[in-house]
Amino acid sequence: MTRPTLVIGNRNYSSWSLRPWVFMRHHGIDFEERRLSLYTDAGKAEIRALSPTGLVPLLVDGALKVWDSLAILEYLAERYPHAQGWPDDARARAIARSVSAEMHAGFRSLRKSLPMNVRRITPARKWPADVQGEIDRVIAIWQDCRGRFADAGPFLFGRFTIADAMYAPVVWRFATYSVPLPAVAEAYAGAMHALPAMQAWREAAHAEGEPVPEYDEI
Protein backbone atom coordinates (compact mmCIF):
# COMPACT_ATOMS: atom_id res chain seq x y z
CA MET A 1 0.00 0.00 0.00
CA THR A 2 1.46 3.34 -1.03
CA ARG A 3 1.92 6.12 1.48
CA PRO A 4 -0.39 9.04 0.65
CA THR A 5 0.62 12.71 0.92
CA LEU A 6 -1.64 15.25 2.55
CA VAL A 7 -1.05 18.82 1.40
CA ILE A 8 -2.15 21.32 4.05
CA GLY A 9 -1.97 25.06 4.70
CA ASN A 10 -1.06 27.08 7.78
CA ARG A 11 -2.19 25.15 10.83
CA ASN A 12 -3.22 28.22 12.75
CA TYR A 13 -5.78 29.31 10.16
CA SER A 14 -6.52 26.44 7.74
CA SER A 15 -9.68 24.91 9.13
CA TRP A 16 -10.23 22.77 6.04
CA SER A 17 -6.73 21.27 6.36
CA LEU A 18 -7.34 20.30 9.98
CA ARG A 19 -10.19 17.93 9.16
CA PRO A 20 -8.42 15.16 7.22
CA TRP A 21 -5.17 15.69 9.17
CA VAL A 22 -6.76 15.07 12.57
CA PHE A 23 -8.68 12.08 11.21
CA MET A 24 -5.54 10.48 9.77
CA ARG A 25 -3.42 11.24 12.82
CA HIS A 26 -6.08 9.98 15.26
CA HIS A 27 -6.48 6.71 13.38
CA GLY A 28 -2.76 6.09 12.93
CA ILE A 29 -2.85 6.32 9.15
CA ASP A 30 0.68 6.57 7.80
CA PHE A 31 1.00 9.60 5.55
CA GLU A 32 3.45 12.16 4.27
CA GLU A 33 2.64 15.76 5.15
CA ARG A 34 3.38 18.70 2.89
CA ARG A 35 2.65 22.03 4.50
CA LEU A 36 2.47 25.12 2.27
CA SER A 37 1.84 28.72 3.23
CA LEU A 38 -1.53 30.07 2.16
CA TYR A 39 -0.38 33.66 2.50
CA THR A 40 2.81 33.94 0.43
CA ASP A 41 3.08 34.21 -3.34
CA ALA A 42 5.38 31.18 -3.46
CA GLY A 43 3.02 29.09 -1.34
CA LYS A 44 0.01 30.07 -3.42
CA ALA A 45 1.86 29.20 -6.63
CA GLU A 46 2.82 25.75 -5.29
CA ILE A 47 -0.76 25.04 -4.26
CA ARG A 48 -2.09 26.11 -7.67
CA ALA A 49 0.43 23.82 -9.34
CA LEU A 50 -0.60 20.84 -7.21
CA SER A 51 -4.34 21.20 -6.64
CA PRO A 52 -7.03 21.21 -9.34
CA THR A 53 -8.87 23.91 -7.37
CA GLY A 54 -5.81 25.82 -6.18
CA LEU A 55 -6.93 25.09 -2.62
CA VAL A 56 -5.98 22.86 0.30
CA PRO A 57 -6.33 20.25 1.61
CA LEU A 58 -5.29 17.91 -1.15
CA LEU A 59 -4.65 14.19 -0.77
CA VAL A 60 -2.22 12.65 -3.25
CA ASP A 61 -2.31 8.86 -3.31
CA GLY A 62 -0.09 7.60 -6.10
CA ALA A 63 -1.53 8.97 -9.34
CA LEU A 64 -4.80 9.91 -7.64
CA LYS A 65 -5.57 13.38 -6.35
CA VAL A 66 -8.53 13.93 -4.02
CA TRP A 67 -9.49 17.48 -3.12
CA ASP A 68 -12.05 18.93 -0.72
CA SER A 69 -11.96 17.91 2.94
CA LEU A 70 -15.18 15.88 2.98
CA ALA A 71 -14.26 14.00 -0.21
CA ILE A 72 -10.86 13.20 1.30
CA LEU A 73 -12.48 11.89 4.47
CA GLU A 74 -14.88 9.72 2.48
CA TYR A 75 -11.96 8.31 0.48
CA LEU A 76 -9.97 7.61 3.64
CA ALA A 77 -12.93 5.81 5.20
CA GLU A 78 -13.02 3.45 2.20
CA ARG A 79 -9.26 3.00 1.86
CA TYR A 80 -8.67 2.42 5.58
CA PRO A 81 -11.67 0.43 6.87
CA HIS A 82 -10.09 0.08 10.32
CA ALA A 83 -10.70 3.80 10.86
CA GLN A 84 -14.48 3.20 10.78
CA GLY A 85 -15.14 6.65 9.33
CA TRP A 86 -18.91 6.48 9.75
CA PRO A 87 -21.11 4.93 12.47
CA ASP A 88 -22.02 1.28 11.95
CA ASP A 89 -25.77 1.75 12.41
CA ALA A 90 -27.52 2.92 9.22
CA ARG A 91 -29.67 5.52 10.98
CA ALA A 92 -26.75 6.93 12.94
CA ARG A 93 -24.74 6.98 9.73
CA ALA A 94 -27.46 8.97 7.98
CA ILE A 95 -27.46 11.55 10.79
CA ALA A 96 -23.66 11.70 10.78
CA ARG A 97 -23.63 12.35 7.03
CA SER A 98 -26.36 14.97 7.42
CA VAL A 99 -24.55 16.99 10.09
CA SER A 100 -21.25 16.66 8.21
CA ALA A 101 -22.82 17.93 4.99
CA GLU A 102 -24.48 20.76 6.88
CA MET A 103 -21.11 21.87 8.26
CA HIS A 104 -19.49 21.46 4.85
CA ALA A 105 -22.03 23.61 3.03
CA GLY A 106 -23.22 26.08 5.63
CA PHE A 107 -22.33 28.32 8.57
CA ARG A 108 -20.95 31.09 6.37
CA SER A 109 -21.53 33.84 8.93
CA LEU A 110 -19.78 31.83 11.64
CA ARG A 111 -16.79 31.15 9.35
CA LYS A 112 -16.45 34.81 8.40
CA SER A 113 -16.83 36.30 11.88
CA LEU A 114 -14.96 33.58 13.81
CA PRO A 115 -12.05 32.54 11.57
CA MET A 116 -9.99 29.71 13.01
CA ASN A 117 -7.04 30.98 15.01
CA VAL A 118 -5.57 28.29 17.25
CA ARG A 119 -3.01 30.59 18.89
CA ARG A 120 -5.44 33.19 20.23
CA ILE A 121 -7.93 33.47 23.07
CA THR A 122 -10.17 36.54 23.06
CA PRO A 123 -12.89 37.62 25.52
CA ALA A 124 -16.49 36.59 24.98
CA ARG A 125 -18.58 39.11 23.08
CA LYS A 126 -22.06 39.68 21.71
CA TRP A 127 -22.39 38.46 18.14
CA PRO A 128 -24.73 39.70 15.39
CA ALA A 129 -27.99 37.77 15.16
CA ASP A 130 -26.96 35.77 12.06
CA VAL A 131 -23.69 34.67 13.67
CA GLN A 132 -25.33 33.82 16.99
CA GLY A 133 -27.97 31.83 15.15
CA GLU A 134 -25.29 29.67 13.54
CA ILE A 135 -23.45 29.27 16.86
CA ASP A 136 -26.72 28.12 18.40
CA ARG A 137 -27.27 25.67 15.56
CA VAL A 138 -23.84 24.06 16.07
CA ILE A 139 -24.51 23.75 19.79
CA ALA A 140 -27.90 22.19 19.04
CA ILE A 141 -26.27 19.62 16.74
CA TRP A 142 -23.70 18.72 19.35
CA GLN A 143 -26.29 18.39 22.09
CA ASP A 144 -28.65 16.33 19.93
CA CYS A 145 -25.92 13.90 18.88
CA ARG A 146 -24.56 13.56 22.39
CA GLY A 147 -28.08 13.00 23.70
CA ARG A 148 -28.58 10.16 21.23
CA PHE A 149 -25.17 8.50 21.49
CA ALA A 150 -23.74 9.42 24.90
CA ASP A 151 -23.62 5.78 26.02
CA ALA A 152 -21.31 4.85 23.14
CA GLY A 153 -18.44 7.24 23.95
CA PRO A 154 -17.53 10.93 24.30
CA PHE A 155 -17.79 12.02 20.67
CA LEU A 156 -20.77 13.00 18.53
CA PHE A 157 -21.62 9.40 17.66
CA GLY A 158 -19.77 7.72 20.50
CA ARG A 159 -16.43 6.91 18.88
CA PHE A 160 -14.52 9.46 16.78
CA THR A 161 -15.91 9.65 13.23
CA ILE A 162 -15.80 11.84 10.15
CA ALA A 163 -18.45 14.03 11.77
CA ASP A 164 -16.05 14.91 14.59
CA ALA A 165 -13.33 15.73 12.07
CA MET A 166 -15.74 18.04 10.26
CA TYR A 167 -16.56 19.93 13.47
CA ALA A 168 -12.97 20.03 14.78
CA PRO A 169 -12.33 23.57 13.46
CA VAL A 170 -15.44 24.85 15.25
CA VAL A 171 -14.07 23.43 18.49
CA TRP A 172 -11.06 25.72 18.02
CA ARG A 173 -13.25 28.65 16.98
CA PHE A 174 -15.40 28.41 20.09
CA ALA A 175 -12.27 28.26 22.27
CA THR A 176 -10.58 31.19 20.51
CA TYR A 177 -13.58 33.48 20.88
CA SER A 178 -14.60 32.24 24.35
CA VAL A 179 -18.05 31.20 23.17
CA PRO A 180 -20.03 30.06 26.23
CA LEU A 181 -21.27 26.49 25.92
CA PRO A 182 -23.87 24.53 27.87
CA ALA A 183 -22.58 21.56 29.83
CA VAL A 184 -23.16 18.86 27.21
CA ALA A 185 -21.49 20.87 24.43
CA GLU A 186 -18.66 21.89 26.76
CA ALA A 187 -17.99 18.25 27.61
CA TYR A 188 -17.87 17.36 23.93
CA ALA A 189 -15.46 20.23 23.19
CA GLY A 190 -13.31 19.03 26.09
CA ALA A 191 -13.14 15.52 24.65
CA MET A 192 -12.05 16.96 21.32
CA HIS A 193 -9.38 19.18 22.88
CA ALA A 194 -8.05 16.16 24.79
CA LEU A 195 -7.38 14.18 21.61
CA PRO A 196 -3.61 13.74 21.12
CA ALA A 197 -4.10 14.60 17.44
CA MET A 198 -5.74 17.93 18.32
CA GLN A 199 -3.00 18.69 20.82
CA ALA A 200 -0.33 17.91 18.23
CA TRP A 201 -2.01 20.28 15.75
CA ARG A 202 -2.13 23.04 18.39
CA GLU A 203 1.56 22.62 19.26
CA ALA A 204 2.54 22.83 15.60
CA ALA A 205 0.31 25.88 15.09
CA HIS A 206 2.07 27.66 17.94
CA ALA A 207 5.46 26.75 16.52
CA GLU A 208 4.90 27.79 12.92
CA GLY A 209 4.65 31.58 13.37
CA GLU A 210 3.59 33.44 10.20
CA PRO A 211 0.98 35.79 11.71
CA VAL A 212 -1.74 37.08 9.39
CA PRO A 213 -2.91 40.48 10.69
CA GLU A 214 -6.32 40.37 8.99
CA TYR A 215 -7.20 37.34 11.15
CA ASP A 216 -5.16 38.11 14.25
CA GLU A 217 -6.80 41.52 14.70
CA ILE A 218 -10.41 40.32 14.55
C-alpha positions as semicolon CSV with decimal commas, in nm:
position;residue;x (nm);y (nm);z (nm)
1;M;0,000;0,000;0,000
2;T;0,146;0,334;-0,103
3;R;0,192;0,612;0,148
4;P;-0,039;0,904;0,065
5;T;0,062;1,271;0,092
6;L;-0,164;1,525;0,255
7;V;-0,105;1,882;0,140
8;I;-0,215;2,132;0,405
9;G;-0,197;2,506;0,470
10;N;-0,106;2,708;0,778
11;R;-0,219;2,515;1,083
12;N;-0,322;2,822;1,275
13;Y;-0,578;2,931;1,016
14;S;-0,652;2,644;0,774
15;S;-0,968;2,491;0,913
16;W;-1,023;2,277;0,604
17;S;-0,673;2,127;0,636
18;L;-0,734;2,030;0,998
19;R;-1,019;1,793;0,916
20;P;-0,842;1,516;0,722
21;W;-0,517;1,569;0,917
22;V;-0,676;1,507;1,257
23;F;-0,868;1,208;1,121
24;M;-0,554;1,048;0,977
25;R;-0,342;1,124;1,282
26;H;-0,608;0,998;1,526
27;H;-0,648;0,671;1,338
28;G;-0,276;0,609;1,293
29;I;-0,285;0,632;0,915
30;D;0,068;0,657;0,780
31;F;0,100;0,960;0,555
32;E;0,345;1,216;0,427
33;E;0,264;1,576;0,515
34;R;0,338;1,870;0,289
35;R;0,265;2,203;0,450
36;L;0,247;2,512;0,227
37;S;0,184;2,872;0,323
38;L;-0,153;3,007;0,216
39;Y;-0,038;3,366;0,250
40;T;0,281;3,394;0,043
41;D;0,308;3,421;-0,334
42;A;0,538;3,118;-0,346
43;G;0,302;2,909;-0,134
44;K;0,001;3,007;-0,342
45;A;0,186;2,920;-0,663
46;E;0,282;2,575;-0,529
47;I;-0,076;2,504;-0,426
48;R;-0,209;2,611;-0,767
49;A;0,043;2,382;-0,934
50;L;-0,060;2,084;-0,721
51;S;-0,434;2,120;-0,664
52;P;-0,703;2,121;-0,934
53;T;-0,887;2,391;-0,737
54;G;-0,581;2,582;-0,618
55;L;-0,693;2,509;-0,262
56;V;-0,598;2,286;0,030
57;P;-0,633;2,025;0,161
58;L;-0,529;1,791;-0,115
59;L;-0,465;1,419;-0,077
60;V;-0,222;1,265;-0,325
61;D;-0,231;0,886;-0,331
62;G;-0,009;0,760;-0,610
63;A;-0,153;0,897;-0,934
64;L;-0,480;0,991;-0,764
65;K;-0,557;1,338;-0,635
66;V;-0,853;1,393;-0,402
67;W;-0,949;1,748;-0,312
68;D;-1,205;1,893;-0,072
69;S;-1,196;1,791;0,294
70;L;-1,518;1,588;0,298
71;A;-1,426;1,400;-0,021
72;I;-1,086;1,320;0,130
73;L;-1,248;1,189;0,447
74;E;-1,488;0,972;0,248
75;Y;-1,196;0,831;0,048
76;L;-0,997;0,761;0,364
77;A;-1,293;0,581;0,520
78;E;-1,302;0,345;0,220
79;R;-0,926;0,300;0,186
80;Y;-0,867;0,242;0,558
81;P;-1,167;0,043;0,687
82;H;-1,009;0,008;1,032
83;A;-1,070;0,380;1,086
84;Q;-1,448;0,320;1,078
85;G;-1,514;0,665;0,933
86;W;-1,891;0,648;0,975
87;P;-2,111;0,493;1,247
88;D;-2,202;0,128;1,195
89;D;-2,577;0,175;1,241
90;A;-2,752;0,292;0,922
91;R;-2,967;0,552;1,098
92;A;-2,675;0,693;1,294
93;R;-2,474;0,698;0,973
94;A;-2,746;0,897;0,798
95;I;-2,746;1,155;1,079
96;A;-2,366;1,170;1,078
97;R;-2,363;1,235;0,703
98;S;-2,636;1,497;0,742
99;V;-2,455;1,699;1,009
100;S;-2,125;1,666;0,821
101;A;-2,282;1,793;0,499
102;E;-2,448;2,076;0,688
103;M;-2,111;2,187;0,826
104;H;-1,949;2,146;0,485
105;A;-2,203;2,361;0,303
106;G;-2,322;2,608;0,563
107;F;-2,233;2,832;0,857
108;R;-2,095;3,109;0,637
109;S;-2,153;3,384;0,893
110;L;-1,978;3,183;1,164
111;R;-1,679;3,115;0,935
112;K;-1,645;3,481;0,840
113;S;-1,683;3,630;1,188
114;L;-1,496;3,358;1,381
115;P;-1,205;3,254;1,157
116;M;-0,999;2,971;1,301
117;N;-0,704;3,098;1,501
118;V;-0,557;2,829;1,725
119;R;-0,301;3,059;1,889
120;R;-0,544;3,319;2,023
121;I;-0,793;3,347;2,307
122;T;-1,017;3,654;2,306
123;P;-1,289;3,762;2,552
124;A;-1,649;3,659;2,498
125;R;-1,858;3,911;2,308
126;K;-2,206;3,968;2,171
127;W;-2,239;3,846;1,814
128;P;-2,473;3,970;1,539
129;A;-2,799;3,777;1,516
130;D;-2,696;3,577;1,206
131;V;-2,369;3,467;1,367
132;Q;-2,533;3,382;1,699
133;G;-2,797;3,183;1,515
134;E;-2,529;2,967;1,354
135;I;-2,345;2,927;1,686
136;D;-2,672;2,812;1,840
137;R;-2,727;2,567;1,556
138;V;-2,384;2,406;1,607
139;I;-2,451;2,375;1,979
140;A;-2,790;2,219;1,904
141;I;-2,627;1,962;1,674
142;W;-2,370;1,872;1,935
143;Q;-2,629;1,839;2,209
144;D;-2,865;1,633;1,993
145;C;-2,592;1,390;1,888
146;R;-2,456;1,356;2,239
147;G;-2,808;1,300;2,370
148;R;-2,858;1,016;2,123
149;F;-2,517;0,850;2,149
150;A;-2,374;0,942;2,490
151;D;-2,362;0,578;2,602
152;A;-2,131;0,485;2,314
153;G;-1,844;0,724;2,395
154;P;-1,753;1,093;2,430
155;F;-1,779;1,202;2,067
156;L;-2,077;1,300;1,853
157;F;-2,162;0,940;1,766
158;G;-1,977;0,772;2,050
159;R;-1,643;0,691;1,888
160;F;-1,452;0,946;1,678
161;T;-1,591;0,965;1,323
162;I;-1,580;1,184;1,015
163;A;-1,845;1,403;1,177
164;D;-1,605;1,491;1,459
165;A;-1,333;1,573;1,207
166;M;-1,574;1,804;1,026
167;Y;-1,656;1,993;1,347
168;A;-1,297;2,003;1,478
169;P;-1,233;2,357;1,346
170;V;-1,544;2,485;1,525
171;V;-1,407;2,343;1,849
172;W;-1,106;2,572;1,802
173;R;-1,325;2,865;1,698
174;F;-1,540;2,841;2,009
175;A;-1,227;2,826;2,227
176;T;-1,058;3,119;2,051
177;Y;-1,358;3,348;2,088
178;S;-1,460;3,224;2,435
179;V;-1,805;3,120;2,317
180;P;-2,003;3,006;2,623
181;L;-2,127;2,649;2,592
182;P;-2,387;2,453;2,787
183;A;-2,258;2,156;2,983
184;V;-2,316;1,886;2,721
185;A;-2,149;2,087;2,443
186;E;-1,866;2,189;2,676
187;A;-1,799;1,825;2,761
188;Y;-1,787;1,736;2,393
189;A;-1,546;2,023;2,319
190;G;-1,331;1,903;2,609
191;A;-1,314;1,552;2,465
192;M;-1,205;1,696;2,132
193;H;-0,938;1,918;2,288
194;A;-0,805;1,616;2,479
195;L;-0,738;1,418;2,161
196;P;-0,361;1,374;2,112
197;A;-0,410;1,460;1,744
198;M;-0,574;1,793;1,832
199;Q;-0,300;1,869;2,082
200;A;-0,033;1,791;1,823
201;W;-0,201;2,028;1,575
202;R;-0,213;2,304;1,839
203;E;0,156;2,262;1,926
204;A;0,254;2,283;1,560
205;A;0,031;2,588;1,509
206;H;0,207;2,766;1,794
207;A;0,546;2,675;1,652
208;E;0,490;2,779;1,292
209;G;0,465;3,158;1,337
210;E;0,359;3,344;1,020
211;P;0,098;3,579;1,171
212;V;-0,174;3,708;0,939
213;P;-0,291;4,048;1,069
214;E;-0,632;4,037;0,899
215;Y;-0,720;3,734;1,115
216;D;-0,516;3,811;1,425
217;E;-0,680;4,152;1,470
218;I;-1,041;4,032;1,455
